[in-house]
Amino acid sequence: MSQIVFEGRPVPFHPGQSIGAALTAAGIRSWRTTRSGGRPRGLYCGIGVCFDCLITVNGRPSLRACMVEAREGDVVEGGGRDA
C-alpha cells in the first residue's frame, strides 16, 4: 500500500483516493481550526464546495483535501487556523 506523510506520520492510501479520504480512513478527523473559537475542521462536504478541509501539500497551501488525489510520498500539513 502507498503512503503519504501527514505532519510527520505515515498515512496509507489506496490508488485514486483523495488525501481527505486517506486521512479520514486513518482516523484523522480534523487538521485545522477556526480562527474564532479554535473549532476543529476537516472533511465537511467532501465534494470541493466548502473550504473546511484546507491542507498544504508539498509546500502548496490552501488545497482542498477532498479534491487532491493522494500520491506516493506527498508531504501533507494541516491548514492551521483560518486566516
VMD Tcl script that draws the C-alpha trace (Angstrom):
set ca {
  {0.00 0.00 0.00}
  {1.20 3.51 -0.79}
  {1.79 6.20 1.83}
  {1.65 9.95 2.28}
  {3.20 11.75 5.26}
  {0.86 13.85 7.38}
  {2.67 16.06 9.88}
  {5.47 13.50 10.18}
  {3.16 10.49 10.42}
  {2.87 7.91 7.61}
  {-0.69 7.51 6.33}
  {-1.58 4.69 3.92}
  {-3.85 5.24 0.94}
  {-5.33 3.32 -1.96}
  {-4.69 4.43 -5.56}
  {-7.23 7.05 -6.63}
  {-8.11 8.01 -3.06}
  {-8.19 11.67 -2.06}
  {-5.95 12.93 0.71}
  {-9.07 13.74 2.74}
  {-10.34 10.17 2.37}
  {-6.93 8.75 3.34}
  {-6.71 10.96 6.43}
  {-10.24 10.08 7.48}
  {-9.64 6.34 6.94}
  {-6.56 6.67 9.18}
  {-8.72 8.14 11.96}
  {-7.59 11.73 11.43}
  {-10.85 13.69 11.54}
  {-9.60 17.28 11.71}
  {-6.44 19.05 10.59}
  {-7.13 22.74 11.07}
  {-9.07 25.00 13.41}
  {-11.23 28.09 13.03}
  {-9.80 31.49 13.85}
  {-12.73 32.29 16.09}
  {-13.04 29.71 18.85}
  {-10.41 27.24 17.58}
  {-13.06 24.74 16.47}
  {-11.71 21.69 14.60}
  {-12.28 21.34 10.87}
  {-11.72 18.50 8.41}
  {-13.98 17.00 5.75}
  {-17.42 18.55 5.60}
  {-18.96 18.45 2.13}
  {-16.40 16.10 0.57}
  {-17.03 17.48 -2.95}
  {-14.98 20.68 -3.08}
  {-17.76 23.18 -2.38}
  {-16.70 24.32 1.10}
  {-13.25 25.15 2.43}
  {-13.27 23.22 5.71}
  {-10.66 20.68 4.58}
  {-7.82 23.01 3.55}
  {-4.33 21.49 3.69}
  {-0.81 22.18 2.43}
  {0.64 19.56 0.08}
  {4.34 19.59 -0.79}
  {4.51 23.25 0.20}
  {1.42 24.32 -1.78}
  {-1.05 25.89 0.69}
  {-4.83 26.19 0.68}
  {-5.69 23.00 -1.20}
  {-8.91 21.12 -0.53}
  {-8.10 17.67 0.87}
  {-11.25 16.23 -0.69}
  {-10.15 17.28 -4.19}
  {-6.44 16.36 -4.16}
  {-5.57 12.80 -5.13}
  {-3.02 11.23 -2.79}
  {0.32 10.47 -4.42}
  {3.16 8.38 -3.04}
  {5.46 10.48 -0.89}
  {3.22 13.56 -0.65}
  {4.07 15.65 2.41}
  {0.83 16.99 3.91}
  {0.38 19.60 6.61}
  {-2.83 20.72 8.24}
  {-4.26 24.08 7.32}
  {-3.65 25.57 10.76}
  {-6.06 28.32 11.72}
  {-8.27 30.23 9.30}
  {-6.59 33.38 8.12}
}
mol new
graphics top color blue
foreach p $ca { graphics top sphere $p radius 0.5 }
foreach p [lrange $ca 0 end-1] q [lrange $ca 1 end] { graphics top cylinder $p $q radius 0.2 }
display resetview
